[in-house]
Amino acid sequence: MPMVHVLVVFLQLVLFCGLATAQTPDAPGAGAKPKAKAVRLAAVVLPTEGRSVEQQQAVWRAVQAAALEHSGGGKAWILLALNPLSPPRGEGETIAEVKRKVDEGRQAYRFLKLPEARAVFAEAHRLLQDSPPARCERKVVSELFLYWARAALDDGDERTAGQLLRQVDRFDEKAIPDPATMPPNLVATWDVALDERKSLPRSRVSLHLGPGAGSLFVDCVERAAGEVVLEGPAGDEFWLAANIDGGSFHGRFRYPAKGDASLIVWAGQPGDGRRLAEQYGKLSRQSILSLSPEGRAALDGLAVAAGAEMLMLAEPDANGAQVRLQLYVPGKGPVGAAVETAISEEGTADGGLAGGLAKLAAQAGSPGVLAALSGGAEQTQKGKGGATQKKKKDGEAAATPWYRTWWFWTATGAVVAGTVLTAVLLAGSGGTSPSGNVILTVNPPR
């Protein structure tokens, strides 16, 4: 019976389409688990009694710079550039003082006062490091690195000279070794430094400024607001400054050693910059080990204003040699275990701080921290009319619709097969039923 064969093939196609529909990606039967989304994290340095604003800023810069290594897609978090502390001095004052010191250092270099020249150049550089400016005379900064390198080279410190020469064209793209006007040892050292930089692996940092109006500057060059992708040798430094509604941010970072990184310069709404400073002002005399209810409320408010889903608290000791780190989930409090690690007096990252951040990054993906971030097994939300509705935690699938289940399509196929087979047999048996073709259409749900 050829007609029976045709109908059997047709029914097989129907069942196949039904099972495929039951396993579509939006159905839980597909078995695909959503990827964990990196949370937005902001570092917060708790005020320490006896520490100056400059010292607090140094710790803040160091912690954020170390945290960038673990920031990005597929990493522990997405770092928010946050620092509600006002710079210790104005930008114009800083630039004027840097120019004065560069002139002073060049004068000392001309008179072969090499140790004095190196010390003055180091002071000028420290001013820029303490609060990287949004705008600066890039030619002056380039000359700072060049003459500082020449003083170090003439003083017998070739290694330091090479490190400084790698920074010259960062602020002056036209600056190159010139055998016609430069001593042979300077040209040779510079060439080696550039070759070493070319051999380094390159990495990228994605910067995002928004949603409020603001301006973004990288190494004293203004960049368009929105998404900016930087690329440079792994481990090399870049300066970052941003002006936002109600505040500003100044920091220095390094290109990550492994993979790419992401940095959100501003995630709050217009006007939240002022609220950040207000909430931070309420954190005096707070400690990670004994946060008061007022301190927790201030941290929660700070996280809301910054658009952060998690905070990394940093509490330096009175001497600035050690820092205690702890993850904090707004509305929940401290999570995970506190990590104590070393930090240099200038506040720059060292091996100890990098190791401490690696431990926190591992904690960020632990079940306990993830449970705190998800808010437990179920959260509640108010529906229309004030009714309380259950809200499933992130990643929990909805119940499978009955018309997308395998058993529904199996049963449907069995019923249809029986009906068609009966009709065909009756049609071929010569009974009283009129003969003719049996046409059956089954459409799986869309």
C-alpha positions as a LaTeX table, in Angstrom:
\begin{tabular}{lrrr}
\hline
Residue & $x$ (\AA) & $y$ (\AA) & $z$ (\AA) \\
\hline
Met1 & 0.00 & 0.00 & 0.00 \\
Pro2 & 2.00 & 2.99 & $-1.25$ \\
Met3 & $-0.36$ & 5.44 & 0.43 \\
Val4 & 0.46 & 3.95 & 3.84 \\
His5 & 4.17 & 4.42 & 3.23 \\
Val6 & 3.66 & 8.05 & 2.29 \\
Leu7 & 1.62 & 8.70 & 5.40 \\
Val8 & 4.20 & 7.02 & 7.65 \\
Val9 & 6.95 & 9.24 & 6.24 \\
Phe10 & 4.73 & 12.27 & 6.69 \\
Leu11 & 4.03 & 11.41 & 10.33 \\
Gln12 & 7.74 & 10.96 & 10.99 \\
Leu13 & 8.37 & 14.47 & 9.69 \\
Val14 & 5.61 & 15.84 & 11.91 \\
Leu15 & 7.09 & 14.21 & 15.00 \\
Phe16 & 10.58 & 15.45 & 14.12 \\
Cys17 & 9.36 & 19.05 & 13.76 \\
Gly18 & 7.49 & 18.80 & 17.04 \\
Leu19 & 10.50 & 17.53 & 18.96 \\
Ala20 & 12.68 & 20.23 & 17.43 \\
Thr21 & 10.14 & 22.82 & 18.53 \\
Ala22 & 10.17 & 21.42 & 22.05 \\
Gln23 & 13.94 & 21.90 & 22.17 \\
Thr24 & 14.18 & 25.47 & 20.85 \\
Pro25 & 16.80 & 27.67 & 22.62 \\
Asp26 & 14.19 & 29.65 & 24.50 \\
Ala27 & 12.80 & 26.48 & 26.03 \\
Pro28 & 14.35 & 25.03 & 29.17 \\
Gly29 & 14.50 & 21.63 & 27.47 \\
Ala30 & 17.40 & 22.92 & 25.39 \\
Gly31 & 19.55 & 22.53 & 28.48 \\
Ala32 & 21.66 & 25.65 & 27.80 \\
Lys33 & 22.75 & 27.47 & 30.93 \\
Pro34 & 23.07 & 31.27 & 30.81 \\
Lys35 & 26.60 & 32.54 & 31.20 \\
Ala36 & 27.39 & 34.30 & 34.44 \\
Lys37 & 27.47 & 38.04 & 33.93 \\
Ala38 & 30.37 & 39.96 & 35.45 \\
Val39 & 29.11 & 42.36 & 38.12 \\
Arg40 & 29.96 & 46.05 & 38.23 \\
Leu41 & 32.43 & 46.59 & 41.06 \\
Ala42 & 33.74 & 49.80 & 42.61 \\
Ala43 & 36.67 & 50.10 & 45.01 \\
Val44 & 36.10 & 52.15 & 48.17 \\
Val45 & 38.99 & 53.11 & 50.45 \\
Leu46 & 37.68 & 53.65 & 53.97 \\
Pro47 & 38.99 & 56.84 & 55.62 \\
Thr48 & 41.85 & 56.08 & 58.00 \\
Glu49 & 42.56 & 58.34 & 60.94 \\
Gly50 & 45.95 & 59.98 & 60.64 \\
Arg51 & 46.24 & 59.51 & 56.86 \\
Ser52 & 46.36 & 62.59 & 54.63 \\
Val53 & 44.25 & 63.05 & 51.50 \\
Glu54 & 47.36 & 62.42 & 49.37 \\
Gln55 & 47.99 & 59.13 & 51.18 \\
Gln56 & 44.35 & 58.09 & 50.82 \\
Gln57 & 44.47 & 58.91 & 47.11 \\
Ala58 & 47.63 & 56.83 & 46.69 \\
Val59 & 45.97 & 53.76 & 48.18 \\
Trp60 & 42.86 & 54.30 & 46.05 \\
Arg61 & 44.92 & 54.52 & 42.85 \\
Ala62 & 46.90 & 51.41 & 43.72 \\
Val63 & 43.85 & 49.28 & 44.53 \\
Gln64 & 41.99 & 50.33 & 41.37 \\
Ala65 & 45.05 & 49.76 & 39.19 \\
Ala66 & 45.45 & 46.23 & 40.57 \\
Ala67 & 41.71 & 45.54 & 40.21 \\
Leu68 & 41.77 & 46.35 & 36.48 \\
Glu69 & 43.73 & 43.15 & 35.83 \\
His70 & 40.60 & 41.16 & 36.79 \\
Ser71 & 38.05 & 43.39 & 35.02 \\
Gly72 & 36.33 & 42.49 & 31.78 \\
Gly73 & 34.17 & 39.97 & 30.01 \\
Gly74 & 34.77 & 36.49 & 31.39 \\
Lys75 & 36.68 & 37.88 & 34.37 \\
Ala76 & 35.72 & 38.48 & 38.00 \\
Trp77 & 34.05 & 41.89 & 37.55 \\
Ile78 & 33.69 & 45.07 & 35.51 \\
Leu79 & 35.56 & 47.82 & 37.33 \\
Leu80 & 33.96 & 51.22 & 37.91 \\
Ala81 & 36.45 & 54.07 & 38.14 \\
Leu82 & 35.40 & 55.71 & 41.39 \\
Asn83 & 37.10 & 58.21 & 43.68 \\
Pro84 & 34.93 & 60.84 & 45.41 \\
Leu85 & 37.96 & 62.44 & 47.10 \\
Ser86 & 38.83 & 65.86 & 45.68 \\
Pro87 & 42.37 & 66.17 & 44.24 \\
Pro88 & 44.84 & 67.68 & 46.74 \\
Arg89 & 45.50 & 70.58 & 44.35 \\
Gly90 & 43.91 & 72.16 & 41.31 \\
Glu91 & 44.86 & 71.05 & 37.82 \\
Gly92 & 46.19 & 74.46 & 36.81 \\
Glu93 & 48.34 & 74.60 & 39.92 \\
Thr94 & 49.73 & 71.14 & 39.19 \\
Ile95 & 50.63 & 71.94 & 35.58 \\
Ala96 & 52.33 & 75.21 & 36.53 \\
Glu97 & 54.39 & 73.47 & 39.23 \\
Val98 & 55.40 & 70.69 & 36.82 \\
Lys99 & 56.63 & 73.22 & 34.25 \\
Arg100 & 58.64 & 75.03 & 36.90 \\
Lys101 & 60.29 & 71.82 & 38.07 \\
Val102 & 61.09 & 70.67 & 34.53 \\
Asp103 & 62.90 & 73.97 & 33.91 \\
Glu104 & 64.69 & 73.60 & 37.25 \\
Gly105 & 65.75 & 70.05 & 36.43 \\
Arg106 & 67.04 & 70.98 & 32.97 \\
Gln107 & 69.09 & 73.77 & 34.49 \\
Ala108 & 70.65 & 71.36 & 36.99 \\
Tyr109 & 71.37 & 68.90 & 34.17 \\
Arg110 & 73.21 & 71.55 & 32.13 \\
Phe111 & 75.52 & 72.13 & 35.09 \\
Leu112 & 76.02 & 68.35 & 35.42 \\
Lys113 & 74.28 & 68.22 & 38.78 \\
Leu114 & 72.93 & 64.82 & 37.88 \\
Pro115 & 71.58 & 63.58 & 41.25 \\
Glu116 & 69.89 & 66.94 & 41.82 \\
Ala117 & 68.39 & 66.94 & 38.32 \\
Arg118 & 67.06 & 63.40 & 38.75 \\
Ala119 & 65.48 & 64.30 & 42.10 \\
Val120 & 63.73 & 67.37 & 40.65 \\
Phe121 & 62.42 & 65.42 & 37.65 \\
Ala122 & 61.12 & 62.73 & 40.01 \\
Glu123 & 59.22 & 65.38 & 42.00 \\
Ala124 & 57.61 & 66.71 & 38.82 \\
His125 & 56.60 & 63.21 & 37.82 \\
Arg126 & 55.12 & 62.51 & 41.26 \\
Leu127 & 52.90 & 65.59 & 40.93 \\
Leu128 & 51.50 & 64.21 & 37.68 \\
Gln129 & 51.10 & 60.73 & 39.15 \\
Asp130 & 49.27 & 62.02 & 42.22 \\
Ser131 & 46.56 & 63.58 & 40.08 \\
Pro132 & 46.86 & 62.90 & 36.33 \\
Pro133 & 45.53 & 66.04 & 34.64 \\
Ala134 & 42.83 & 66.12 & 32.02 \\
Arg135 & 44.73 & 68.66 & 29.97 \\
Cys136 & 48.46 & 69.27 & 30.03 \\
Glu137 & 51.20 & 70.54 & 27.74 \\
Arg138 & 52.21 & 67.20 & 26.28 \\
Lys139 & 55.48 & 68.62 & 24.95 \\
Val140 & 56.51 & 69.55 & 28.49 \\
Val141 & 55.71 & 66.05 & 29.78 \\
Ser142 & 57.66 & 64.50 & 26.89 \\
Glu143 & 60.69 & 66.66 & 27.71 \\
Leu144 & 60.38 & 65.67 & 31.35 \\
Phe145 & 60.89 & 62.00 & 30.45 \\
Leu146 & 63.63 & 62.77 & 27.90 \\
Tyr147 & 65.82 & 64.91 & 30.15 \\
Trp148 & 65.18 & 62.67 & 33.13 \\
Ala149 & 66.41 & 59.74 & 31.03 \\
Arg150 & 69.50 & 61.68 & 29.92 \\
Ala151 & 70.35 & 62.54 & 33.51 \\
Ala152 & 69.95 & 58.89 & 34.54 \\
Leu153 & 72.05 & 57.66 & 31.60 \\
Asp154 & 74.88 & 60.13 & 32.29 \\
Asp155 & 74.69 & 59.08 & 35.94 \\
Gly156 & 75.34 & 55.46 & 34.95 \\
Asp157 & 71.77 & 54.17 & 35.38 \\
Glu158 & 71.10 & 52.73 & 31.94 \\
Arg159 & 68.17 & 50.57 & 33.06 \\
Thr160 & 66.17 & 53.52 & 34.42 \\
Ala161 & 67.07 & 55.57 & 31.36 \\
Gly162 & 65.61 & 52.92 & 29.06 \\
Gln163 & 62.36 & 52.77 & 31.04 \\
Leu164 & 61.98 & 56.55 & 30.84 \\
Leu165 & 62.79 & 56.74 & 27.13 \\
Arg166 & 59.89 & 54.37 & 26.41 \\
Gln167 & 57.54 & 57.10 & 27.67 \\
Val168 & 58.83 & 59.99 & 25.54 \\
Asp169 & 56.80 & 59.33 & 22.37 \\
Arg170 & 53.74 & 58.57 & 24.49 \\
Phe171 & 53.31 & 62.34 & 24.81 \\
Asp172 & 55.10 & 63.41 & 21.61 \\
Glu173 & 54.55 & 61.07 & 18.66 \\
Lys174 & 57.23 & 62.88 & 16.63 \\
Ala175 & 59.97 & 62.31 & 19.20 \\
Ile176 & 62.49 & 59.75 & 17.87 \\
Pro177 & 66.20 & 59.02 & 18.39 \\
Asp178 & 68.19 & 61.46 & 16.25 \\
Pro179 & 71.87 & 60.60 & 15.66 \\
Ala180 & 72.48 & 64.07 & 14.21 \\
Thr181 & 71.63 & 65.93 & 17.42 \\
Met182 & 71.94 & 63.33 & 20.21 \\
Pro183 & 74.90 & 61.56 & 21.82 \\
Pro184 & 75.54 & 58.01 & 20.55 \\
Asn185 & 74.86 & 56.40 & 23.94 \\
Leu186 & 71.46 & 58.11 & 24.15 \\
Val187 & 70.50 & 56.99 & 20.63 \\
Ala188 & 71.61 & 53.42 & 21.30 \\
Thr189 & 69.77 & 53.20 & 24.63 \\
Trp190 & 66.63 & 54.67 & 23.09 \\
Asp191 & 66.70 & 52.25 & 20.16 \\
Val192 & 67.01 & 49.30 & 22.54 \\
Ala193 & 64.12 & 50.62 & 24.66 \\
Leu194 & 61.86 & 50.93 & 21.61 \\
Asp195 & 62.77 & 47.43 & 20.42 \\
Glu196 & 61.95 & 46.02 & 23.86 \\
Arg197 & 58.57 & 47.74 & 23.81 \\
Lys198 & 57.77 & 46.32 & 20.37 \\
Ser199 & 58.52 & 42.81 & 21.63 \\
Leu200 & 55.98 & 43.06 & 24.45 \\
Pro201 & 52.53 & 41.46 & 23.99 \\
Arg202 & 49.79 & 43.99 & 23.42 \\
Ser203 & 46.49 & 44.20 & 25.25 \\
Arg204 & 43.41 & 46.38 & 25.10 \\
Val205 & 41.32 & 48.31 & 27.59 \\
Ser206 & 37.73 & 49.26 & 26.77 \\
Leu207 & 36.68 & 52.51 & 28.43 \\
His208 & 33.08 & 53.59 & 28.77 \\
Leu209 & 31.87 & 57.01 & 29.89 \\
Gly210 & 28.16 & 57.54 & 30.44 \\
Pro211 & 25.25 & 57.87 & 30.63 \\
Gly212 & 25.47 & 61.47 & 31.87 \\
Ala213 & 27.29 & 64.21 & 30.00 \\
Gly214 & 31.01 & 64.33 & 30.64 \\
Ser215 & 34.46 & 64.47 & 29.07 \\
Leu216 & 37.15 & 61.80 & 29.00 \\
Phe217 & 40.92 & 62.32 & 28.70 \\
Val218 & 43.65 & 59.73 & 28.18 \\
Asp219 & 47.25 & 60.93 & 28.56 \\
Cys220 & 46.01 & 64.53 & 28.29 \\
Val221 & 44.16 & 63.90 & 25.01 \\
Glu222 & 40.37 & 64.28 & 24.97 \\
Arg223 & 38.43 & 61.27 & 23.74 \\
Ala224 & 34.84 & 61.08 & 22.61 \\
Ala225 & 32.35 & 60.05 & 25.27 \\
Gly226 & 30.92 & 56.58 & 24.99 \\
Glu227 & 33.04 & 53.55 & 24.16 \\
Val228 & 36.81 & 54.02 & 23.67 \\
Val229 & 39.23 & 51.15 & 23.07 \\
Leu230 & 42.87 & 51.68 & 24.05 \\
Glu231 & 45.68 & 49.41 & 22.93 \\
Gly232 & 49.22 & 49.28 & 24.25 \\
Pro233 & 52.07 & 47.07 & 25.46 \\
Ala234 & 51.12 & 44.88 & 28.43 \\
Gly235 & 52.25 & 46.53 & 31.65 \\
Asp236 & 52.63 & 50.03 & 30.18 \\
Glu237 & 50.93 & 52.88 & 32.01 \\
Phe238 & 48.22 & 55.28 & 30.89 \\
Trp239 & 46.67 & 58.26 & 32.65 \\
Leu240 & 42.94 & 58.71 & 32.85 \\
Ala241 & 40.91 & 61.77 & 33.77 \\
Ala242 & 37.19 & 62.43 & 33.46 \\
Asn243 & 34.92 & 65.35 & 34.26 \\
Ile244 & 31.36 & 64.40 & 35.13 \\
Asp245 & 28.30 & 66.17 & 36.43 \\
Gly246 & 29.05 & 66.82 & 40.09 \\
Gly247 & 32.62 & 65.53 & 40.22 \\
Ser248 & 35.76 & 64.36 & 38.47 \\
Phe249 & 38.02 & 61.33 & 38.35 \\
His250 & 41.81 & 61.12 & 38.04 \\
Gly251 & 43.68 & 57.82 & 37.97 \\
Arg252 & 46.50 & 55.88 & 36.39 \\
Phe253 & 46.32 & 52.31 & 35.18 \\
Arg254 & 48.37 & 49.73 & 33.32 \\
Tyr255 & 47.46 & 47.60 & 30.34 \\
Pro256 & 46.64 & 44.12 & 31.66 \\
Ala257 & 49.26 & 41.41 & 31.54 \\
Lys258 & 46.69 & 38.79 & 30.52 \\
Gly259 & 43.88 & 39.33 & 28.06 \\
Asp260 & 41.84 & 42.49 & 27.63 \\
Ala261 & 40.13 & 44.58 & 30.29 \\
Ser262 & 37.07 & 46.81 & 30.68 \\
Leu263 & 36.72 & 49.97 & 32.72 \\
Ile264 & 33.54 & 51.98 & 33.23 \\
Val265 & 34.50 & 55.54 & 34.06 \\
Trp266 & 30.99 & 56.55 & 35.06 \\
Ala267 & 27.84 & 54.48 & 35.47 \\
Gly268 & 25.69 & 56.79 & 37.59 \\
Gln269 & 23.13 & 59.35 & 36.53 \\
Pro270 & 23.67 & 63.12 & 36.20 \\
Gly271 & 24.07 & 64.66 & 39.63 \\
Asp272 & 25.12 & 61.43 & 41.32 \\
Gly273 & 28.69 & 62.69 & 41.59 \\
Arg274 & 27.66 & 65.01 & 44.42 \\
Arg275 & 25.78 & 62.18 & 46.13 \\
Leu276 & 28.91 & 60.04 & 45.99 \\
Ala277 & 30.85 & 62.63 & 47.95 \\
Glu278 & 27.99 & 63.00 & 50.45 \\
Gln279 & 27.80 & 59.26 & 51.12 \\
Tyr280 & 31.56 & 58.89 & 51.36 \\
Gly281 & 31.68 & 61.65 & 53.95 \\
Lys282 & 29.58 & 59.43 & 56.25 \\
Leu283 & 32.21 & 56.66 & 56.33 \\
Ser284 & 34.58 & 58.23 & 58.85 \\
Arg285 & 35.60 & 55.96 & 61.75 \\
Gln286 & 34.29 & 52.88 & 59.95 \\
Ser287 & 36.18 & 49.59 & 59.87 \\
Ile288 & 35.69 & 46.50 & 57.72 \\
Leu289 & 35.56 & 44.30 & 60.81 \\
Ser290 & 32.97 & 46.45 & 62.61 \\
Leu291 & 30.74 & 48.32 & 60.18 \\
Ser292 & 27.96 & 50.22 & 61.94 \\
Pro293 & 24.40 & 50.37 & 60.56 \\
Glu294 & 25.12 & 53.97 & 59.51 \\
Gly295 & 28.25 & 52.83 & 57.70 \\
Arg296 & 26.38 & 50.09 & 55.85 \\
Ala297 & 23.68 & 52.55 & 54.84 \\
Ala298 & 26.33 & 54.93 & 53.50 \\
Leu299 & 28.00 & 52.14 & 51.51 \\
Asp300 & 24.63 & 51.06 & 50.11 \\
Gly301 & 23.87 & 54.64 & 49.07 \\
Leu302 & 27.30 & 55.01 & 47.53 \\
Ala303 & 26.80 & 51.84 & 45.49 \\
Val304 & 23.42 & 53.06 & 44.21 \\
Ala305 & 24.83 & 56.45 & 43.20 \\
Ala306 & 27.78 & 54.83 & 41.43 \\
Gly307 & 25.74 & 52.11 & 39.72 \\
Ala308 & 27.80 & 49.38 & 41.42 \\
Glu309 & 26.47 & 45.90 & 42.14 \\
Met310 & 29.35 & 45.07 & 44.47 \\
Leu311 & 32.00 & 47.04 & 46.36 \\
Met312 & 35.58 & 46.20 & 47.22 \\
Leu313 & 36.40 & 47.79 & 50.56 \\
Ala314 & 40.02 & 48.71 & 51.26 \\
Glu315 & 41.20 & 49.71 & 54.72 \\
Pro316 & 44.87 & 50.77 & 55.00 \\
Asp317 & 46.60 & 50.66 & 58.35 \\
Ala318 & 47.93 & 53.81 & 60.02 \\
Asn319 & 51.42 & 53.29 & 58.57 \\
Gly320 & 50.26 & 52.63 & 55.03 \\
Ala321 & 52.25 & 49.40 & 54.81 \\
Gln322 & 49.29 & 46.99 & 54.92 \\
Val323 & 45.77 & 47.10 & 53.54 \\
Arg324 & 42.75 & 44.92 & 54.37 \\
Leu325 & 40.45 & 44.06 & 51.46 \\
Gln326 & 36.87 & 42.76 & 51.63 \\
Leu327 & 34.03 & 42.28 & 49.14 \\
Tyr328 & 30.73 & 43.95 & 50.04 \\
Val329 & 27.28 & 43.37 & 48.52 \\
Pro330 & 24.83 & 46.28 & 48.96 \\
Gly331 & 21.93 & 45.29 & 51.18 \\
Lys332 & 23.78 & 42.18 & 52.37 \\
Gly333 & 27.04 & 43.44 & 53.88 \\
Pro334 & 30.57 & 41.98 & 53.76 \\
Val335 & 30.86 & 38.65 & 51.93 \\
Gly336 & 33.71 & 36.21 & 51.60 \\
Ala337 & 36.86 & 36.42 & 53.70 \\
Ala338 & 38.92 & 39.54 & 54.37 \\
Val339 & 42.37 & 39.58 & 52.74 \\
Glu340 & 45.33 & 41.41 & 54.26 \\
Thr341 & 48.22 & 42.26 & 51.98 \\
Ala342 & 51.19 & 44.59 & 51.64 \\
Ile343 & 51.22 & 47.87 & 49.79 \\
Ser344 & 54.17 & 50.17 & 49.20 \\
Glu345 & 54.27 & 53.52 & 51.00 \\
Glu346 & 53.75 & 55.45 & 47.76 \\
Gly347 & 50.58 & 53.47 & 47.19 \\
Thr348 & 51.74 & 51.79 & 44.00 \\
Ala349 & 50.85 & 48.16 & 43.43 \\
Asp350 & 53.42 & 45.53 & 44.34 \\
Gly351 & 53.43 & 41.75 & 44.27 \\
Gly352 & 51.56 & 41.53 & 47.56 \\
Leu353 & 48.69 & 43.74 & 46.44 \\
Ala354 & 48.40 & 41.92 & 43.12 \\
Gly355 & 48.21 & 38.63 & 45.00 \\
Gly356 & 45.54 & 40.00 & 47.33 \\
Leu357 & 43.40 & 41.11 & 44.40 \\
Ala358 & 43.77 & 37.67 & 42.81 \\
Lys359 & 42.32 & 36.11 & 45.98 \\
Leu360 & 39.36 & 38.51 & 45.94 \\
Ala361 & 38.78 & 37.79 & 42.25 \\
Ala362 & 38.54 & 34.08 & 43.09 \\
Gln363 & 36.08 & 34.84 & 45.89 \\
Ala364 & 33.87 & 36.86 & 43.52 \\
Gly365 & 32.93 & 33.65 & 41.72 \\
Ser366 & 32.36 & 31.55 & 44.85 \\
Pro367 & 28.87 & 30.14 & 45.60 \\
Gly368 & 28.48 & 32.26 & 48.74 \\
Val369 & 29.19 & 35.55 & 46.96 \\
Leu370 & 27.03 & 34.60 & 43.97 \\
Ala371 & 24.15 & 33.71 & 46.31 \\
Ala372 & 24.44 & 37.10 & 48.03 \\
Leu373 & 24.44 & 38.86 & 44.66 \\
Ser374 & 21.35 & 36.95 & 43.47 \\
Gly375 & 19.46 & 37.81 & 46.65 \\
Gly376 & 18.75 & 34.22 & 47.73 \\
Ala377 & 16.51 & 31.57 & 46.24 \\
Glu378 & 13.61 & 33.95 & 45.54 \\
Gln379 & 13.09 & 37.67 & 45.63 \\
Thr380 & 9.76 & 39.43 & 45.87 \\
Gln381 & 8.55 & 42.42 & 43.96 \\
Lys382 & 5.38 & 44.44 & 44.08 \\
Gly383 & 3.04 & 43.98 & 41.19 \\
Lys384 & 0.22 & 46.18 & 40.02 \\
Gly385 & $-2.22$ & 47.03 & 42.76 \\
Gly386 & 0.42 & 46.35 & 45.43 \\
Ala387 & 0.21 & 42.57 & 45.11 \\
Thr388 & 3.38 & 40.72 & 46.00 \\
Gln389 & 4.71 & 38.52 & 43.22 \\
Lys390 & 7.49 & 35.99 & 43.37 \\
Lys391 & 10.49 & 36.80 & 41.24 \\
Lys392 & 12.76 & 33.98 & 40.30 \\
Lys393 & 16.44 & 34.54 & 40.86 \\
Asp394 & 18.65 & 35.30 & 37.87 \\
Gly395 & 19.25 & 32.33 & 35.62 \\
Glu396 & 16.27 & 30.27 & 36.90 \\
Ala397 & 14.18 & 29.01 & 33.99 \\
Ala398 & 10.43 & 29.29 & 33.68 \\
Ala399 & 8.21 & 26.18 & 33.62 \\
Thr400 & 8.14 & 24.36 & 30.29 \\
Pro401 & 4.87 & 24.96 & 28.34 \\
Trp402 & 2.90 & 21.74 & 27.81 \\
Tyr403 & 2.87 & 22.21 & 24.05 \\
Arg404 & 6.68 & 22.23 & 23.97 \\
Thr405 & 7.20 & 18.93 & 25.80 \\
Trp406 & 8.39 & 15.71 & 24.21 \\
Trp407 & 5.55 & 13.66 & 25.71 \\
Phe408 & 2.89 & 15.90 & 24.13 \\
Trp409 & 4.30 & 15.38 & 20.65 \\
Thr410 & 4.81 & 11.66 & 21.21 \\
Ala411 & 1.17 & 11.26 & 22.28 \\
Thr412 & 0.01 & 13.41 & 19.37 \\
Gly413 & 1.95 & 11.26 & 16.94 \\
Ala414 & 0.48 & 8.06 & 18.36 \\
Val415 & $-3.11$ & 9.35 & 18.13 \\
Val416 & $-2.63$ & 10.68 & 14.61 \\
Ala417 & $-0.93$ & 7.47 & 13.48 \\
Gly418 & $-3.81$ & 5.37 & 14.83 \\
Thr419 & $-6.46$ & 7.57 & 13.23 \\
Val420 & $-4.78$ & 7.64 & 9.83 \\
Leu421 & $-4.06$ & 3.92 & 9.81 \\
Thr422 & $-7.70$ & 3.15 & 10.69 \\
Ala423 & $-8.93$ & 5.46 & 7.94 \\
Val424 & $-6.63$ & 3.86 & 5.37 \\
Leu425 & $-7.64$ & 0.33 & 6.33 \\
Leu426 & $-11.33$ & 1.20 & 6.16 \\
Ala427 & $-10.83$ & 2.90 & 2.82 \\
Gly428 & $-9.11$ & $-0.17$ & 1.41 \\
Ser429 & $-11.51$ & $-2.77$ & 2.85 \\
Gly430 & $-14.45$ & $-1.92$ & 0.63 \\
Gly431 & $-16.75$ & $-0.82$ & 3.47 \\
Thr432 & $-19.65$ & 1.58 & 3.22 \\
Ser433 & $-17.47$ & 4.63 & 3.77 \\
Pro434 & $-16.87$ & 6.64 & 0.60 \\
Ser435 & $-13.43$ & 6.20 & $-0.91$ \\
Gly436 & $-11.07$ & 9.07 & $-1.39$ \\
Asn437 & $-7.84$ & 10.67 & $-0.18$ \\
Val438 & $-7.26$ & 11.41 & 3.49 \\
Ile439 & $-5.53$ & 14.80 & 3.92 \\
Leu440 & $-4.18$ & 15.55 & 7.38 \\
Thr441 & $-2.31$ & 18.71 & 8.42 \\
Val442 & $-0.57$ & 19.15 & 11.76 \\
Asn443 & 1.34 & 22.39 & 12.40 \\
Pro444 & 3.69 & 22.59 & 15.37 \\
Pro445 & 3.23 & 25.72 & 17.50 \\
Arg446 & 5.23 & 28.75 & 16.48 \\
\hline
\end{tabular}
